[in-house]
Amino acid sequence: MPTKPVVRTAAPHKSTVPDEAMWPRVTREVADDLAADAIARDRAGKPPYDEVARLREAGLPALLTPPVLPGRNLTGPASGPSPDPDDPGGHVGGGHGGADWRTAAAVIREIAAADGSIGELIARHYVLSWSSRFFGTTGGDLAAGHEPPAVAHGWLLGGGTDLPDPETGPGLTLSPSASGHLLNGSRTFAAGVTVADRLVVGAMSTRTGELLIALVNPAHPGVLAGTDNDRLGQRLTGAGSVDFDNVPVEAGHILGAMPRDEHAVSAYTALAPLALRLVLSHVALGIAEGALAEARDVSRAVRRAPRSEAPDAATYAVRPSGDPYLLLAYGELATAAHTAAAVVDRATDALEQGLRTGRDIGMDERAEIAVLVAAAEAVTGRSAVDITTRILELTEAATSFDGGPALDRFWRNARALTAQSSSVHRLRDIGDHYLNGTHPPFAARS
């Protein structure tokens, strides 16, 4: 692991197995680096090639996967994908990874506080990196699937494994071929389209109707990606649409499957969408915490005239940011952030316990986790939007238009992120479970 500020290069390097206690320091270095030029990068709205290089150099993409030690066979089982040493996006450097989900969540939140887009990018990558465990039939065998080469080469994963909304089109299909399958169709993905080393996608099998989870090399000539960097917020996630035209997918690059009948989906596999929803809650919380911290710095630097009606105005006048109403507002916002953090941390603990239980987890346990994740979404969604809106009032709208601290970017990022899910639906599911004992529905759609 690097012990100096992260350099902006993706050059291959060797490193030793990191102690888990090192991840907070490494993450702090990356977050500080991202925060230093966050405003300029947000304004430019370019694909996050440089940002991904910073993540890769720090070893963060491999954090949730098992370490690949020097001398280990990286090809995995005969049916697994093989590393490509000629891949220009490759990053040979064994020894990363092996952390737990709580550590990953802390990394996501801190990165998101510095740059919400990059927080979402790494969050979605972490869930995709577990695709062969969630959807595979091996019970999460650490040697199976794409993990060994992904760790060895520092791959960043993009795409998505959920079903698209039927109103947006038929999505992706996989048709049987002599060597495996042919992938066709078009999909829009929220992250990683332009910068991913590999895409993990869910496509409907034309033979069985199952949702197959496939690992695809975006460098194939049949893969055509289009960027979407001119969005309201979260502009640097590498979002966009991808067209697949007869892209071959070898049998060993099918990481798993989801049954056509949702009632046949195992409780463990049903944790996959919950994991994605939870890490995005950490992104929302990180955005809120980053916004609050930057607003605090702005308010500290400005001496405000006390309100004459305040009985203790004379006392507060001797201190910068001493307006008692300003203190009350920050107290409310800090409390909202603390509350959201408590709810999200509880859901994270429950999800991690469920993942540790593995394939033996039952539907009742999955339902309890789903309720906690829904609560985390509802609370963080509301808190993120409220905090990022009110700081604009408290800092006199320190937006990007006046060359100031551009605090509006936090509001834009929070709005773009939370618009992906409805707190009304989550609260309804929570209420139905609490009142009637009903299990929250399994949803495989985005």
C-alpha positions as CSV (number, residue, x, y, z in Angstrom):
1,M,0.0,0.0,0.0
2,P,1.3,3.5,-0.7
3,T,2.6,5.5,2.3
4,K,2.7,8.8,0.4
5,P,0.0,11.0,-1.3
6,V,-1.6,9.1,-4.1
7,V,0.0,9.8,-7.5
8,R,-2.2,10.0,-10.6
9,T,-1.0,7.0,-12.5
10,A,-2.2,3.5,-13.0
11,A,1.3,2.0,-13.4
12,P,1.5,-1.6,-12.2
13,H,3.2,-2.1,-8.8
14,K,3.7,-4.8,-6.2
15,S,2.5,-4.4,-2.7
16,T,2.2,-6.4,0.5
17,V,-1.0,-7.7,2.1
18,P,-2.5,-4.6,3.8
19,D,-3.4,-4.7,7.4
20,E,-7.1,-3.8,7.7
21,A,-6.2,-0.9,10.0
22,M,-4.4,0.7,7.1
23,W,-7.5,1.2,5.0
24,P,-8.8,4.3,6.9
25,R,-5.4,6.1,6.3
26,V,-5.3,5.1,2.7
27,T,-8.9,6.2,2.1
28,R,-8.2,9.5,3.8
29,E,-5.3,10.1,1.4
30,V,-7.4,9.4,-1.6
31,A,-10.4,11.5,-0.3
32,D,-8.1,14.4,0.4
33,D,-6.7,14.1,-3.1
34,L,-10.2,14.0,-4.6
35,A,-11.4,16.9,-2.5
36,A,-8.5,19.2,-3.6
37,D,-9.8,19.5,-7.2
38,A,-13.4,18.4,-6.7
39,I,-14.9,21.7,-7.9
40,A,-12.8,21.8,-11.1
41,R,-13.6,18.2,-12.0
42,D,-17.3,18.7,-11.4
43,R,-17.3,21.7,-13.7
44,A,-15.4,19.9,-16.4
45,G,-17.7,16.8,-16.3
46,K,-15.2,14.6,-18.0
47,P,-15.1,10.8,-17.8
48,P,-13.4,9.8,-14.5
49,Y,-10.3,8.2,-16.0
50,D,-7.9,10.1,-13.6
51,E,-10.1,9.4,-10.6
52,V,-10.2,5.7,-11.3
53,A,-6.4,5.7,-11.6
54,R,-6.3,7.2,-8.1
55,L,-8.6,4.5,-6.7
56,R,-6.6,1.8,-8.4
57,E,-3.2,3.1,-7.3
58,A,-4.5,2.9,-3.7
59,G,-5.7,-0.7,-4.1
60,L,-9.3,0.3,-3.3
61,P,-11.1,-1.7,-6.1
62,A,-9.9,-5.0,-4.7
63,L,-10.8,-4.2,-1.0
64,L,-13.8,-6.5,-0.8
65,T,-12.3,-9.5,-2.7
66,P,-9.9,-12.0,-1.3
67,P,-6.2,-11.2,-1.7
68,V,-4.2,-12.6,-4.6
69,L,-0.8,-13.5,-3.1
70,P,2.4,-13.7,-5.2
71,G,2.7,-17.1,-6.9
72,R,-1.1,-17.8,-6.7
73,N,-2.7,-19.3,-9.8
74,L,-4.8,-16.5,-11.1
75,T,-6.8,-18.4,-13.6
76,G,-9.1,-20.0,-11.1
77,P,-11.1,-23.0,-12.1
78,A,-11.1,-24.2,-15.7
79,S,-14.4,-22.5,-16.3
80,G,-13.3,-19.2,-14.9
81,P,-12.1,-16.1,-16.8
82,S,-8.4,-15.8,-17.3
83,P,-6.5,-12.6,-16.7
84,D,-5.3,-10.7,-19.8
85,P,-1.7,-9.5,-19.3
86,D,-2.0,-7.4,-22.4
87,D,-5.0,-5.5,-21.2
88,P,-4.1,-1.8,-21.1
89,G,-6.4,-1.4,-18.1
90,G,-4.6,-4.2,-16.2
91,H,-3.0,-3.5,-13.0
92,V,-0.8,-6.4,-11.7
93,G,-0.2,-6.1,-8.0
94,G,-1.2,-9.0,-5.8
95,G,-2.0,-8.8,-2.1
96,H,-4.9,-6.3,-2.0
97,G,-8.3,-7.0,-0.5
98,G,-9.8,-9.2,2.1
99,A,-11.7,-6.5,4.1
100,D,-15.3,-6.8,5.4
101,W,-18.4,-4.9,4.4
102,R,-18.2,-2.4,7.3
103,T,-14.7,-1.4,6.1
104,A,-16.0,-1.1,2.6
105,A,-18.9,1.0,3.8
106,A,-16.5,3.4,5.6
107,V,-14.4,3.7,2.5
108,I,-17.5,4.5,0.4
109,R,-18.8,7.1,2.8
110,E,-15.4,8.9,3.1
111,I,-14.9,8.9,-0.7
112,A,-18.4,10.2,-1.2
113,A,-17.9,13.0,1.2
114,A,-15.1,14.2,-1.0
115,D,-16.7,13.4,-4.3
116,G,-20.2,11.9,-4.4
117,S,-19.8,10.6,-8.0
118,I,-16.6,8.7,-7.2
119,G,-18.3,7.4,-4.0
120,E,-21.1,6.0,-6.1
121,L,-18.7,4.6,-8.7
122,I,-16.7,2.6,-6.1
123,A,-19.9,1.6,-4.2
124,R,-21.5,0.0,-7.3
125,H,-18.2,-1.7,-8.1
126,Y,-18.1,-3.3,-4.7
127,V,-21.5,-4.9,-5.1
128,L,-20.7,-6.0,-8.6
129,S,-17.5,-7.6,-7.4
130,W,-19.6,-10.0,-5.4
131,S,-21.7,-11.1,-8.3
132,S,-20.3,-14.6,-8.5
133,R,-21.1,-15.1,-4.8
134,F,-24.6,-13.7,-4.9
135,F,-25.7,-15.4,-8.1
136,G,-23.3,-18.4,-8.5
137,T,-24.1,-21.9,-7.5
138,T,-20.9,-22.6,-5.7
139,G,-22.0,-21.1,-2.4
140,G,-19.4,-18.3,-2.7
141,D,-16.3,-20.3,-3.4
142,L,-13.5,-17.8,-3.1
143,A,-11.6,-19.3,-6.0
144,A,-14.6,-19.2,-8.4
145,G,-15.7,-16.6,-10.9
146,H,-13.9,-13.5,-11.8
147,E,-12.4,-12.6,-8.4
148,P,-8.8,-13.8,-8.8
149,P,-8.1,-12.0,-12.1
150,A,-10.1,-9.0,-11.0
151,V,-7.9,-8.6,-7.9
152,A,-4.7,-9.3,-9.8
153,H,-5.3,-6.7,-12.4
154,G,-7.1,-4.2,-10.2
155,W,-10.2,-4.2,-12.4
156,L,-12.9,-1.7,-11.9
157,L,-16.3,-3.1,-12.6
158,G,-19.2,-1.3,-14.2
159,G,-22.7,-2.1,-15.4
160,G,-25.6,-3.6,-13.5
161,T,-27.2,-6.9,-12.8
162,D,-30.8,-5.8,-12.3
163,L,-33.7,-6.1,-14.7
164,P,-34.5,-2.9,-16.7
165,D,-37.9,-1.3,-16.6
166,P,-39.9,-2.8,-19.5
167,E,-40.9,0.7,-20.5
168,T,-37.3,1.6,-21.3
169,G,-36.9,-1.3,-23.8
170,P,-36.3,-5.1,-23.9
171,G,-32.9,-4.8,-22.2
172,L,-30.2,-7.4,-22.9
173,T,-30.5,-10.9,-24.2
174,L,-28.1,-13.9,-24.3
175,S,-28.6,-16.4,-27.0
176,P,-26.8,-19.8,-27.1
177,S,-23.9,-20.2,-29.4
178,A,-21.2,-22.8,-30.2
179,S,-18.8,-21.3,-27.7
180,G,-21.2,-20.0,-25.1
181,H,-23.6,-17.1,-25.7
182,L,-24.0,-14.0,-27.8
183,L,-25.0,-10.8,-26.0
184,N,-27.3,-8.3,-27.7
185,G,-29.3,-5.3,-26.8
186,S,-28.9,-1.9,-25.2
187,R,-28.9,-0.7,-21.6
188,T,-28.3,2.4,-19.6
189,F,-26.1,2.1,-16.6
190,A,-25.6,4.5,-13.7
191,A,-21.8,4.0,-13.4
192,G,-18.6,2.7,-15.0
193,V,-19.7,2.7,-18.6
194,T,-16.8,4.7,-19.9
195,V,-14.1,3.7,-17.4
196,A,-14.8,0.1,-16.4
197,D,-12.2,-2.6,-17.1
198,R,-15.0,-5.2,-17.2
199,L,-18.8,-4.9,-17.3
200,V,-21.0,-7.1,-15.2
201,V,-24.5,-7.2,-16.8
202,G,-27.7,-9.1,-16.3
203,A,-29.2,-10.4,-19.5
204,M,-32.3,-12.6,-20.2
205,S,-31.5,-16.0,-21.6
206,T,-33.5,-16.6,-24.8
207,R,-33.5,-20.3,-24.0
208,T,-34.5,-20.5,-20.4
209,G,-35.8,-17.1,-19.5
210,E,-33.4,-16.8,-16.6
211,L,-31.5,-13.6,-15.8
212,L,-27.9,-14.6,-16.5
213,I,-25.1,-12.6,-15.0
214,A,-22.3,-12.1,-17.5
215,L,-18.8,-10.7,-17.4
216,V,-18.0,-8.7,-20.6
217,N,-14.9,-7.1,-21.9
218,P,-15.9,-3.5,-23.0
219,A,-12.9,-3.4,-25.4
220,H,-14.7,-5.9,-27.7
221,P,-15.6,-4.2,-31.0
222,G,-19.2,-5.2,-30.6
223,V,-19.5,-3.0,-27.4
224,L,-20.4,0.6,-28.1
225,A,-20.6,3.0,-25.1
226,G,-22.1,6.5,-25.0
227,T,-21.4,8.9,-22.1
228,D,-23.9,10.9,-20.1
229,N,-21.7,13.5,-18.3
230,D,-24.1,16.5,-18.6
231,R,-26.4,15.5,-15.8
232,L,-27.7,17.6,-13.0
233,G,-25.6,15.7,-10.5
234,Q,-23.4,12.7,-10.0
235,R,-21.7,13.7,-13.3
236,L,-18.5,11.8,-12.8
237,T,-19.8,8.3,-12.3
238,G,-19.1,7.3,-15.9
239,A,-22.8,6.8,-16.5
240,G,-24.2,6.2,-20.0
241,S,-25.7,3.7,-22.4
242,V,-24.1,0.7,-23.9
243,D,-25.0,-1.2,-27.1
244,F,-24.0,-4.8,-27.5
245,D,-23.9,-6.3,-31.0
246,N,-23.3,-10.1,-31.0
247,V,-20.7,-9.9,-28.3
248,P,-19.4,-13.4,-27.5
249,V,-19.6,-14.5,-23.9
250,E,-17.8,-17.7,-23.0
251,A,-19.5,-20.2,-20.8
252,G,-16.9,-19.5,-18.1
253,H,-17.8,-15.8,-18.1
254,I,-21.4,-16.5,-16.9
255,L,-21.0,-15.7,-13.2
256,G,-24.4,-17.0,-12.2
257,A,-28.1,-16.8,-12.8
258,M,-31.4,-15.6,-11.2
259,P,-34.5,-17.8,-11.8
260,R,-37.3,-16.5,-13.9
261,D,-39.8,-17.1,-11.0
262,E,-38.9,-14.6,-8.3
263,H,-40.4,-17.0,-5.7
264,A,-37.6,-19.4,-6.6
265,V,-34.9,-16.9,-5.8
266,S,-32.9,-17.9,-2.7
267,A,-32.8,-15.6,0.3
268,Y,-29.0,-15.2,-0.1
269,T,-29.3,-14.2,-3.8
270,A,-32.1,-11.8,-2.7
271,L,-29.5,-9.9,-0.6
272,A,-27.8,-8.6,-3.8
273,P,-30.2,-5.7,-4.5
274,L,-30.3,-4.9,-0.8
275,A,-26.5,-4.6,-0.8
276,L,-26.7,-2.1,-3.7
277,R,-29.4,-0.1,-2.0
278,L,-27.4,0.0,1.3
279,V,-24.1,1.1,-0.3
280,L,-25.9,3.9,-2.1
281,S,-27.3,5.0,1.3
282,H,-23.7,5.3,2.4
283,V,-23.0,7.4,-0.6
284,A,-26.0,9.7,0.2
285,L,-24.8,10.0,3.8
286,G,-21.2,10.7,2.7
287,I,-22.5,13.5,0.5
288,A,-24.4,15.0,3.4
289,E,-21.5,14.8,5.7
290,G,-19.1,16.3,3.2
291,A,-21.5,19.1,2.5
292,L,-22.0,19.8,6.2
293,A,-18.2,19.8,6.8
294,E,-17.5,22.3,4.0
295,A,-20.4,24.5,5.0
296,R,-19.0,24.6,8.5
297,D,-15.6,25.8,7.2
298,V,-17.4,28.6,5.2
299,S,-19.4,29.7,8.2
300,R,-16.4,29.7,10.5
301,A,-14.6,32.0,8.1
302,V,-17.4,34.6,8.0
303,R,-18.1,37.0,10.9
304,R,-21.8,37.6,11.0
305,A,-23.6,40.4,12.7
306,P,-25.6,39.1,15.7
307,R,-29.4,39.5,15.5
308,S,-30.4,42.3,17.8
309,E,-33.4,40.5,19.2
310,A,-31.2,37.7,20.6
311,P,-30.8,38.3,24.4
312,D,-27.2,36.9,24.3
313,A,-26.3,38.8,21.1
314,A,-23.5,40.7,22.8
315,T,-21.8,37.4,23.9
316,Y,-22.0,35.8,20.5
317,A,-20.7,39.0,18.7
318,V,-17.2,38.4,19.9
319,R,-16.9,35.1,18.0
320,P,-17.1,34.3,14.3
321,S,-20.2,32.4,13.3
322,G,-21.7,33.3,16.7
323,D,-25.3,33.9,15.6
324,P,-27.4,31.8,17.9
325,Y,-29.8,31.0,15.1
326,L,-26.9,29.8,13.0
327,L,-25.8,27.5,15.8
328,L,-29.3,26.2,16.2
329,A,-29.4,25.4,12.5
330,Y,-26.1,23.6,12.5
331,G,-27.2,21.7,15.6
332,E,-30.3,20.4,13.8
333,L,-28.3,19.4,10.7
334,A,-25.5,17.7,12.7
335,T,-28.2,15.8,14.6
336,A,-29.9,14.7,11.4
337,A,-26.5,13.4,10.1
338,H,-25.8,11.5,13.3
339,T,-29.3,10.0,13.2
340,A,-28.9,8.9,9.6
341,A,-25.4,7.4,10.4
342,A,-26.9,5.3,13.3
343,V,-29.7,3.9,11.1
344,V,-27.3,3.1,8.2
345,D,-24.7,1.5,10.5
346,R,-27.4,-0.8,12.0
347,A,-28.5,-1.9,8.5
348,T,-24.8,-2.5,7.6
349,D,-24.3,-4.7,10.6
350,A,-27.4,-6.7,9.7
351,L,-26.4,-7.1,6.1
352,E,-22.9,-8.2,7.0
353,Q,-24.3,-10.8,9.4
354,G,-26.6,-12.1,6.7
355,L,-23.8,-12.4,4.2
356,R,-21.7,-14.3,6.8
357,T,-24.6,-16.7,7.3
358,G,-24.4,-17.4,3.6
359,R,-26.7,-19.8,1.8
360,D,-28.3,-20.9,5.1
361,I,-30.0,-17.6,5.6
362,G,-33.8,-17.8,5.7
363,M,-36.4,-15.5,4.2
364,D,-37.4,-14.2,7.6
365,E,-33.9,-13.0,8.2
366,R,-33.7,-11.5,4.7
367,A,-36.9,-9.7,5.4
368,E,-35.5,-8.1,8.6
369,I,-32.4,-7.0,6.7
370,A,-34.7,-5.6,3.9
371,V,-36.6,-3.5,6.5
372,L,-33.4,-2.1,8.0
373,V,-32.1,-1.2,4.5
374,A,-35.4,0.4,3.6
375,A,-35.2,2.5,6.8
376,A,-31.6,3.5,5.9
377,E,-32.7,4.6,2.4
378,A,-35.6,6.6,3.7
379,V,-33.7,8.4,6.5
380,T,-30.5,9.1,4.5
381,G,-32.4,10.2,1.4
382,R,-34.4,12.8,3.3
383,S,-31.4,13.9,5.4
384,A,-29.1,14.3,2.4
385,V,-31.5,16.5,0.5
386,D,-32.4,18.5,3.6
387,I,-28.8,19.1,4.7
388,T,-27.5,19.9,1.2
389,T,-30.4,22.4,0.7
390,R,-30.1,24.2,4.0
391,I,-26.4,24.7,3.9
392,L,-27.0,26.9,0.8
393,E,-29.1,29.1,3.0
394,L,-26.7,29.1,5.9
395,T,-23.7,30.0,3.7
396,E,-25.7,32.6,1.6
397,A,-25.8,30.3,-1.4
398,A,-22.0,29.7,-1.8
399,T,-22.5,28.2,-5.3
400,S,-20.2,27.5,-8.2
401,F,-21.4,30.5,-10.1
402,D,-19.5,33.1,-8.1
403,G,-16.2,31.3,-8.0
404,G,-16.8,30.3,-4.3
405,P,-16.8,26.9,-2.6
406,A,-19.5,25.6,-5.0
407,L,-21.6,24.0,-2.3
408,D,-24.4,23.6,-4.7
409,R,-22.6,20.5,-6.1
410,F,-23.6,18.6,-3.0
411,W,-27.2,19.5,-3.5
412,R,-27.1,18.5,-7.1
413,N,-25.4,15.2,-6.3
414,A,-27.8,14.4,-3.5
415,R,-30.9,15.1,-5.7
416,A,-29.5,13.0,-8.6
417,L,-28.7,10.1,-6.3
418,T,-31.9,10.0,-4.2
419,A,-34.1,10.4,-7.2
420,Q,-33.3,6.8,-8.0
421,S,-35.5,5.5,-5.2
422,S,-38.7,6.6,-3.6
423,S,-38.8,7.0,0.2
424,V,-42.6,6.6,0.0
425,H,-42.3,3.1,-1.3
426,R,-39.7,2.2,1.4
427,L,-41.8,3.6,4.2
428,R,-44.8,1.7,2.9
429,D,-42.9,-1.5,3.0
430,I,-41.6,-0.8,6.5
431,G,-45.2,0.0,7.7
432,D,-46.6,-3.2,6.1
433,H,-43.9,-5.3,7.7
434,Y,-44.4,-3.7,11.1
435,L,-48.2,-3.8,11.1
436,N,-48.9,-7.0,9.2
437,G,-45.6,-8.9,9.3
438,T,-45.4,-8.8,5.5
439,H,-42.0,-9.5,3.9
440,P,-40.8,-6.5,1.8
441,P,-41.1,-7.6,-1.9
442,F,-38.1,-8.8,-3.8
443,A,-37.3,-6.3,-6.6
444,A,-34.9,-7.1,-9.3
445,R,-35.6,-4.0,-11.3
446,S,-33.7,-0.7,-11.3
